[in-house]
Amino acid sequence: MNKPSIIIPSFIKPFFIKPEWNLPDNVQAMVTTRIGGYSQTPWQGFNLALHVNDKPELVAKNRALLRKNLPAEPYWLEQTHSCRVIEHPQTIEKSLPPNADGSFSCQKNQVCVVMTADCLPLLISNKQGTAVAALHAGWRGLADGIIEEGIALLLNASQCLPADLTVWLGPAIGPKAFEVGEDVRQIFLTIQPCEEAFLPIPGKPGKWLANIYLLAKQRLAALGINDINGGEYCTFTNQEQFYSYRRDGVTGRMASLIWIKSS
């Protein structure tokens, strides 16, 4: 008797992570994973980036899947590890994503987004649910002040206080995998005391394990923000769920998205 044939679907339904935080229901946010989608090895899964040499038609199909879960097309950025944060919406050519590493909005159904594959995504909202932002913080952007830039713009736009903000730290490379040199450590030490964010690696003189989550929390606390959530993931060690540039080199990107839902 012949065995029944097994039909393998062309894609698996995407899996999203939603922040656990105490905010009004009109604030919507989520992070994609590599689970699902159409991309093939080495971008296997739900790759949303067009700049990593994945087939554009497969990325377009992945983005179309994502769009079904959103009120509008996300405000895609050309990220360059800068400290530039811009307001959404802006008058731009849709075919040319703006050069920036973060965006904010006080308008409804405007989806702010950043893409990552080890760097730290921050999703931010005020407790009133009237202003949101998404920031991309690699170690360089973190050291150069992208958090401070993004927070300042959001506070100015929403006319609220730092204590009114809630932050969620999305999936990033974890403190047991993020290896940096003495030069990176010294950059952060010149900014503020943060020795506890770096652990020496036995047998590797001048090499340290950096805790990017703790570094971000210290910067946020210095701004008067204490409602900080998330920070429990590691993109490097969880290959099944996350893309990791440090682990794989050629790989895809996840998206962290936030918007204000119309009532």
N, C-alpha and C positions, 0 to 999 in steps of 0.2 A: 504494500500500500504506500503510495507516495505521500510524503509529508507535505502539509500545507505550506505554501510559500509565505515568507515573511515580507511584508511590505514596510519598508523604512521610509518615513516621511522625509520630505526635502528640508524641513526645518522643525525645530521644537519651539513651542510657544515661549516667548521671552519671559524671563523671571526678573522682577523688580524688587529692590529693597526700598522700604519706606521709612523715613526717620521716625523715631519714637521721641516725641517732644510734646509739650503742653502749649498748643497754639490753637487759635480759632479754626474751625473747619474750612473756612474759605482759603486758608493757606494750604496749597497742595505741593508736594515735593516727592521726588523719587530718584533712585540711582539705578541705572541699568547694570546688568552683569554680562558676562560672556555667554551665558546660557541662552540658547535659542538662536533664532536668526538663520541666515543663509551663507555666511562667509565660510570659506574652507581653510584648511591648514596653510600657513601658520596663524591666520587670523580667525581660526575656527570659532564660529558662534556669531554673536550679535555685535559685530564691529560697526561702529558708527562714524569712524573717521575716514575722510577722503585722502588724507595726506600720508598714509602708511603703505601705499602701493597695493592695497586690496583692489579687487575689481570694482570699478565705480558702479556698475549695474547691480552688484550684490549689496554694496553699501546703500544704494538708493532703495533697494527692497527692504533692508533693515530699517532705514529711516522711515519708510512708509509704515512699517509695523509699529514703530514708536509713535508716529503721528496719530495713530488710532486711539492712543491713550492720552492725548493732549488736546487742549482747546485751540491751539494754533501752532504753526511751525515754530520750532525753537529758534532763538536768536544765536545762531552758530557764530563762533569767533575764530579768528586766526590767532592762535595762542603762541606767544613768543617768550614766555617766562619774564614778562615785563610787570610793571606795577600799574598798568593802565586799566582803569575800570570805567565803563561808559554806561550811559542811561539807555534803557530800552523802553519805547522804540526811539530810534534815530532815523533820519532820512539818509539811507544808504542805498547803493546799488546792490540788489539782492544777489547778483552773481559774484560779488566781491565781499566776503565776510570781513568785518572790521578787525584791525589789529588791536587786540585787547586780551586781558587775562581775567576779566570779570565783567559782569553787568548787573544793573539794579533797575527796579521798576516800581512805580507807585500806581500803575494802571492795571486794570483787570485783564486777565487772559493773555498777558504778555509773558512768554516763557523764557526765563533766563537759564542759560546752560553753560557748563564747562565740561571739557573732556579730560580724562586722566587715565594713567596706567602705571601708578606708583605715587605720583604727586598727590597732594592733599586737596580734595574738593571741600569747600565750606559753603553750606547753605544757611542763609541768614534771613530772619524776619523780625519785625517788631511785634510785640505782644498784642498790639491792636489789629494786626493783620492787614495793614495798609501799605507796607513797603517790604520788598524782598530783594535778595541779592544772591548771586552765585559767584564764587571766587576760585581761581586755580592757583594753588600755592605749592610750587616746588620749593626746594630748600633755598634757591636763589631769590625767588619772588618773596618768600617768607622773610628772608634776611633784609631784602631791599625795601620791604614795607607795604606789600600789597594788602595785607589785612588792615593796616592803618588807613590806607587810601580808600579802600572799599567802605570801611565803617564810617569814615568822615563824610563821604558822599551820601551814604544812606541816611545818616543822622540829619544832614542838612536838608535832604529831600523830604524826609518825613517829619522834621521838626520834633523829634523825640530825643530822649536821653539814652546813654549807653546801657543803663539798667533796664531799659525797655526792650532790649534786643535779646533774642534767642538764637543760638548757633548750633548747627549740627555738623560734626566732622565726619565726612564720608570715608569710604574705603581708600586706604593709602598703604604704602610699605610700612610694615610694623617695626617696633623697636628691637626685635631680635634679628632683623634682616637688613636694616638700612646702614650699610657700611660707608663711612666717610673718612676723609683724611684730616690731619691736624689743621690744615688750612681752613677747612669748612668750620671746624670747631672754634677756631680762633675768631672767625668772622662773627659768630653768634656771641662769643664771650665778650667781644668789644661792644656789643649792643646792650646786653644786660646779663647779670649773673644767671647762668643756666647750666652749671656743672652737672647737675643731676640728670640732665637730658642726654648726657654722653657717657657711655661705658667703654673702658679700654678693652680691646680684643686680645685675649691671651695669645702670645706667639706672633703677634703682628704689631710691632712697634710703630707708633704714629697712626694707627688705625683705630677707629671708634665706631661703636654702634650708636646711632642717633635716634632719638625719639621725636619724630616730627609732630606727633600728636601733642606731646608735652610742650614742645617749643611753641606751637600755635596757641595752646591754652595759656601759656605765660604771656604771650603778646595780647591776647584777648583780655586777660585779667588786668593787665597794665592799663587797658583802655576803660576799665570799669565794667566789663562784661563778665558775669559769673554764671549765667544760665547757659552752660555748654554741655552738649549731648553728643553721643556717638564716640568714635575713636576706638572701637574694639576690633576692627578688621585688619587683615594683613594681605595685601594684594600679592606679595611675593610668594608666600607659602601656600596660598589657596589657589592652585592652578586651575582647578575645576570651575571655580566661580568667577575668577578675576583675571584680567589681562595684567601683565607686569613687564614693563620695558627692561628693567634690570635683570629679570630672570630670563627673558626670551629674546630680547633684542628686536627682532621683527615680530610685531604683534599688533593687536587692535587697541581700541580705546572704549572705555565706558563713558557714559554721560550722567552728570548730576544736574537735575532740573528742578526749578521752583517757580511757582506762579501764584497769583491771586485769582481765585475762582469767582466768577460773577454769581451773585445770589439768584 
